[in-house]
Amino acid sequence: MSTLQSVPALGTHPADGSTQSRAETREQLSKATYDLLVIGGGILGISTAWHAAQSGLRVALVDAGDFAGATSSASSKLLHGGLRYLQTGAVKLVAENHFERRAVSREVAPHLANPLTFYLPVYKGGPHGAAKLGAGVFAYSALSAFGDGVGHVISPSKAQRDVPELRTDNLKAVAVYGDDQMNDARMALMTVRAAVEAGATVLNHAEVTGLRFTQGRVTGAELKDGTDGTEFGLNARLVLNATGPWVDHLRKMENPNAAPSIRLSKGAHLVLKRTSPWKAALATPIDKYRITFALPWEDMLLLGTTDEEFEGDPADVRVTEKDTAQILDEAAFSVRDQQLSRDLITYSFAGLRVLPGGPGDTSKAKRETVVTEGAGGMLSVAGGKWTTFRHIGRTVMNKLAALPGQPLAEDMEPIAHLPKKLPLPGIANPNAVAHRLLVDGSAPGPRMAPETARHLATHYGSLSFDIARLANEDAALAERIHPDAPEIWAQVVYARDHEWAETVDDVLRRRTTLTIRGLDTEDVRARTKSILGQRG
């Protein structure tokens, strides 16, 4: 393993964000005047930057932490139509969600999304009957034009063959429907890369310490580089506040008297080792409005989620003992006890849903996107669903086009003229990519393990071949980071040189799955830190 300590920084393509040092990027940001500054590197800000850059705008994107470093990498990992929204009669919303879900999973990012069968168990005394859920999943599948099959009802015995840990006591029937899942952090990073390829300039770990004003209008921001403390400024014709749970914090920088515009709901999740194969996910009704999920994900089991109002500092959100007990108790409605042992928990995480301000139960609140304009002309965007991230980007762009006065750029392309389903980088059939990684006999170096090939194909698509070349050039980079995970050391080098990874957590929590698997050991962290410190 000694060669791991002397990995050089590799030559890179200009569109991958790696030809410039952070100092060069800061200088570029501070010298230019941008049409649009997006503050916030969650999926809402990333999607807006992507669409704005496609429109021909000069775009800068900054975030105080890492891209997708907060809620955007703490979701339920689903691309879904929203079955529960049928409860409230939101048929049009579900149909729109299905359109976006299928566009992403089939045409925009088939290399990053996976179809997943869902089982809704119907227990004696439960909140819904078999006939109602059967009709519900049929209507749900109809709204997706039966693209994922026809929603129907199966017997408990058939369901248990696919999910051995399904609890069958008092189980009357099981309703079936289809949706998709993803690795949210990887999807976000690929969208950042798409924004950069479209012309955006991006910088993570760059905190906004103040706003710039010209005659009362917000015209930029003061920033501090979190990696070395360097302070710099940035000018922009328009500033977009896409800071998620921090949206009101930035609004108060614009106007100290700004009234609260949002409220927050915490969603906690647990990740567990699996005790048996899961060929389908469980979506178990808890009451009339709430569903708890048990999802096979990344060879593990993902349980959640909670939904309760959160009033503290967004930076302090975390999974509490109360959250853990609630998630396990609710999972026990449909999952056998042996799968719910606390000894199987490898990781837990919590994110904050941004909801429109107002009274009422957060579980019943609409997951809608709200765009507002402040006293200084700063736009703030908050709320929405991962599934509709492209739609949110288009919505914000339509808002920008409708602003009074001159357009942000004379040659700004109308959003309606942009490609409807522009793919994310690396688009390819993941099965074909995995096959080629395994059978490409022309490449030197050790043979790649099937699980590693599959992991690379479903997290990078055709960009996997760049990682394979690194591994072929240096045998040490072909070794697994941890024997119980599919990732290899070449991914750490790739994250450093092509994916804006600055910290160990950037790599182990968001560019790979080591932390979520509970495998970010002291040795793994030390080796990762050593590689990150070596740049050409």
N, C-alpha and C positions, 0 to 999 in steps of 0.2 A: 504493500500500500504506500510505499514511500513516494512514488511519483505523484500521488495526490497532493503532496505538499508543494509541488512546483508546477502546477497547471498554469499555462500562460493564458492571458486574455486573447481571445481569438478575433480575427478579422471579421467584420460584420457588414451586412447590407444597410444602406442608409435609411431604409424604412423601418428598421427594427428598434430604433431608439438607442442604439449602442455605439454609434460612431462618435458621439459627443460625450465628454465628461460632464458631470454635474455642473462644474464651473462654466463650461462652454454653454450649457443649456441656460444657466442663470444669466449669462451675458446676453445671449440671444433674447431671452424674455425681457430683460431690462432695457434693451436698446430699441426694440420695435414697438409700434403701437398696433395692438390687435383689434380686430373687429369685435371679437367676443372673448371674454375671459370667463371660463367656467370654473367656479370654485366648488370642489367636491368631486371626488373620484369614485363615488358609488355608481351603480349601473345607470341611474338617471342622468348624472353628469356625463358619464362616459358616452351614453347613447346620444345625448345632445351634441357633444363635441364631434362625434362621428358624423352625424347628419349635417352639422354646420360646416364641417370641413368638406364634405361631399358637395355642399352648396357653393363652394368657392370662397367661403369666409376664411379670414386669417384667425385661427383659433388657438388659444392657450388653455390648458387644463392643469389645475394644481390640486393637491390634496395634502392635508396636514399629516396624514399617515400614509398607509399603503393603498394602492388601488384596490377597491373592494375590501378594504381592511376592517370594515365594521359590519353593518347589517347585510350588505350585498354578498358577503361570504358566510352569513349565518342564517340562511333561509332553510326551508324544507326541501330544497334542491329539486323543486317540481316546476315543470311547464304544464300548466293545467287550465282547463276551461272554467273551473270553479263550480263543482257539482252543487255545493251548498247554496250558491246564489239562486238556483232554481226555487229554493224555499221562499225567496222574497219576490219571485216573479220576474227576476231580471233576465229574461230570455234573450234580449238583444245583447246584453253584456256577455253572457255565456257564449253566444255565437261569435262575437268579436274576439273573445279570448281564444276560442277554438281556432279561428282563422290564424291568429298570431302564433299560437302553439304549433300548428301544423306547418306554418311557413318556416319557423325557426328549426324545427326538428327534421323537416324534409328537404328544405332548399337553402336555408341560410347557414345552418350549422349541424348537418347530419352527423358530422364527426364528433360532436360534443353532446348530443342528445340521444337518449335511448328510450324506445317504447317500453311501457310498463303496464302490465295487467293489474287492475285493482279489484279486490274482493271486499264487498260490504256485507259483513255478517249480520244476520237478523236473528236476534235472541228473543226468547220468550220474555215478555214484559219490557222489551226495549222501546225506545221512543218512536220507532217507525215499524210498520208491518211489512211483510214480504211483498204484498201486492203494490204498496205505495213505492217501495224502493225499486221494485222491478219496473214499474212505469217510469220512475225517475231516471234510471240508467238508460232505458230505451230512449226517452226524450233527450237525454244528454248526448247519446251517441248520434241521434238524428241531427242535432244541432252541429255536429262535426261532419255531417253528410255521410255518416257511417264509415268514415275513413279508418277507424280503428276497430271495425267490427260492430256488431249489433249488441247493445246492452241487453243482458238476459239474466236469468236466475238459474243457479245450479244447486246440486245437493251438497250437504255438509261433507259427505264422504269423498266426493270428487274434489272439493276444495282442499280437504286435508291432505290429499295426495300431493298437491302443489305446495302446501304450507303445512308441514308436519307439526309445527308448533301452534297451530290453530286450536283454540279451546272449543270443544264440541259439546260441552254440557249445555243443555237447553238451547242448542243451535237449531233453528228451524229451517233456514235456507240461506243462500249466499247470492247476492246480486253482483254482477260482473260488468266492468266498464274499462276503457283504456285511456291513458294519459301518457305523459313523457316525464323523464327526469334528467338531471344534468349534474355536473360539478360546477356550482355557481361561480366559484373563484376563477376557474379556468375559462368559463364563458365570458366573464368580465374582462379578463386579461386579453383574450382574443379580440374583444371589442375595442380595447385600448389600442391594440396593435393595428386594427382596422382604421381607427381614427388617425393614427400616426401615418399610416400608408396613404391616407387621404389628404395629409398635409398638416395635421395638428401638431403642436409642440406640447409635450407633457412633462410634468415633474411631480413625483410623489415625495412624501416627507418634506413638504414645503408649507408651513403654516402661515395663514393670513393673520397678521398682527394688527392691521388697520386698513381702512379704505382710503383711496385717494378721491378728492373732490375738486371739481372745476365749476365755479359759479353755482354751487349747490347740487351739482350732478355727480353721481358716482362715476369716476373715470379710471378706475384701476385699483390696485391693492399694494400694500406693503407686506413683504413676506420674510420669513426666516427659515433658512435651510436647517432642517432637523438633524442632518448628519454632521454638520460642522459649525452651526451657529451663524453662518454668513447671512447678513441682511441685504435685501435688494427690493426693488420696486418694479411694478409692471403697469403699463398704460393700456387702456382698452376703451373703445367707443361704447361698449355695453358690457355690464357685469351680470352674470347669472349665478345666483345663489342656489346651489344644488347640494347643500350640506346635510340633507336628511334630518336626523334628530337635532342637529345644531342649527337648523334653518332660522329659528328665532334669535339665536345668539348673534348671527351675522346681520339680521335685520336691525338689531339694536345698535350695531356699529353704524348702520346707515341713519337710523333715527332712534335715539335713546328712549323716545316715548312710544315706540311701536308696540301695539298690543299683541299678545300671544295669538298665533294663527293656527297652531296645531296642538294635538295631544299625542301621546305616545303609548303604544301597547307593546309589552314585552312578550316575545315568543322564545321559549327555551326548548332545547333538544338534547337528547342523550344519544351517544353512539356506543354500540355494544358489539362484542364478538358474537358471531352466530353459532348456534349449537347444531344447526342442520341447514340444508339448502332451502332457499326461499325462491320459488318460481313466480311469485306474485306478491303484491303489497296488500296490506290490510288497511282499510279506512273504516273505522268503527264509530258509529254515532254515539256520542256521549249524552247529548240532549237534543232538543229540537234544532239548535243552530250549530253546535260544535261537533267536530269530528276529530278523533285522534288517529294518527298514522303510525304504522309499523312498516318501514320501507327497506327493502334490500338495497343497499347502496355501497359501492366500492368494496364489495366482499364482506360488508359488515351489515349491521341493522341500525337504522335511524328511527328513533322514537320521538314523538312530539305531536303537537306543540301546545304551549300554554298561550293564554290570551288574557292579559290583565293590565290595567292602566299602570303606567310607570311615570313617576314624577321626579326622579332623582337626576343626577348628572349623567348624561348619556355615556360618558367615558367609564362610568362605574357599573354598567349593566353586566350582570353575570348570573350564572345558574346557582340558585340557592338550594339548601336542603329541602325547603318547601316545594320548590319546582321539581326536584328529583323525585320526591315522594309522590307528587301529583301525577307526573308522567308515568311512573311505574304503576301506580294504582289504576290509572285510566287504561294503560296498555293491558292490564290484567283482565279487562272485560273480555278480550278476545285472544290473548297470548298466554300460553302455558307458563307456569311458574319457573320452570327450569331455564327458560330463555330470559327471564327477568332478574336473574341474580345480579346483585350489585358488583360482584366480582368480575362480571363480564363487561362492565362499563370501561371504555378506553378513553372517552373524552366527552365533554359537555360544552355547549355553547348557547349564547342567547343573542338575539337581535331585537331591534326596536322598529315596529311598524309605525309609520308616520301617517296619522289620520287627521282629517279636517277637524278643527276645533268645534266643540259643542258638547251637549250633554248626552247621556245614554251609555249603554253597555258597549264596550269596545268590540266585543265579538259580533255585534250587529252592525257596526259602523261600515260604511262603504269604503272599499279600497280604491279611492279615486285620486286622480292627479289634479292638483290645484296650482295654477300659475297666477301670481299676483305681482303688481308693480308697486315699489315703495316710493317714499317721498323724494328720494334722490335718483329715481329712475332705475334702480336695481331691480331686476326680475328675480323672483324666488319661485322655485318649483319644488313641490313636496308631494309625497304620497304615490301610490300606484303599486303594481304587481310586477314581479320579475318577468312573468310570461309576456307582458305587453311592453317590454323595454323599447322595442323599435317604435311602437306606436307613440310612446311618450316622447321620444326624440322628435318624431314628426309633429306632434302636438305643439311642442315648444317652438319648433321652427316656424310653424304657421303663426304662432303668437308674435314671433320676431318680425315676420313679414308684414304683419298688420299694425306694427307700431307707427305712430304718426311721424311725419317728417321723411327724410331721405332713407332709403334702405341702407342696411349696414355696409353693403358693398354694391357698387354700381353694377357689377356683373354677377350679383348673387343669383344663383340658380333657384327657381321656385321649387319647393319640395315636391310638388306634383310631377315635376319633370325628372326627378331622380329615379334610379332603378328601384322597382318595388321590392325586390327580394335579393338585394346585393349580398353575396355570401361572405362569411367571415374567413379570415386567412386559414389556410390549411384544409379547406374543404376537400373531402375525398370520402370514398366509401371505406369506413374503418375496417371492414372485413378484408378488403383488398390490400389495405396498408399493412395490416397485421400479417397477412399471408406473405407479402413481399419481404417484410422484415425477417421472416423466418426462413424463406427459401432463397434469398438473394445470395447465391454462392460465390459471387464475384468479390464480395467484401472480405477483407482479412479480419483477423481477430476472433475472439471466442463466439460461439453460436449463442444467439439470444434466446432466453427462456420464453416459452409461449405466453406466460402471464405478463412478462415485461412487454412483449410485442403488442399484446392486446391493450395493455395500459397505455402505452405510447400512442397507439392508433386512435384510442377513444378520448385522449386528452390533448393531442396535438394535430391529429389528422396527418396530412402529407408532410408537415413540418417535422414529423418523427424521423424522417430520413436525415435531417440535419443533426439530430441527436445521435442517431446511429453512426454517422460519420465520425463524430467526436469519440464515440466508444471504440470504433475501429482503429482510430489513430493512436489511442492510448488505452491499453488493456485495463489499466487501473480505473478508468472511467466507465468501463463496461461492468464493473462489479456492483452488486446491489448495495444500496445505502444501508439497509438493514435486511437480514435474511428473511424476515417475515413480511416484507413489503415488496412490491414489484419494481419500485423505482431504482434507477441506477445513478451513479455519481455524475454522469454526463449531463443529467438534467439540472444539477446544481450549477455547473458551468454555463449551461444554456440560459438558466434563469438570471445569472449574473450578467451575461453579455447581451442577451436579447429580450429580457422581460423585466427590466428595471428593478431587480431584486437588490435591496440594500442591506437588509438585516436577515439574521438567521430565521426569524419568524416569517418574514416575507417568503422565504424558500420552503420551510418545513410545514407551515400552516396553509399557505395559499397557492404556491406553485406546485407543491406535491402534497401527499396525504399522510406524511410521516407523523405529524402531530395528532391528527384526528385518529390515527390508529394507535396512539399511545406509544409510539416507537421513537420519539425524539430524545434519545438517550444523551447523556453527557458527552459520550464519544462522538455520536452523530452530530451534535451541535458544535462541538469543537472543530471537527473536520470541515463542516459547512462554513463556519466562521473563517477558517483558514483559506478556503477557496474564495470566499467573497472578498477577502483582503488582497487578493492578487489580481491586479488589473494591468493591462498593457499600457 
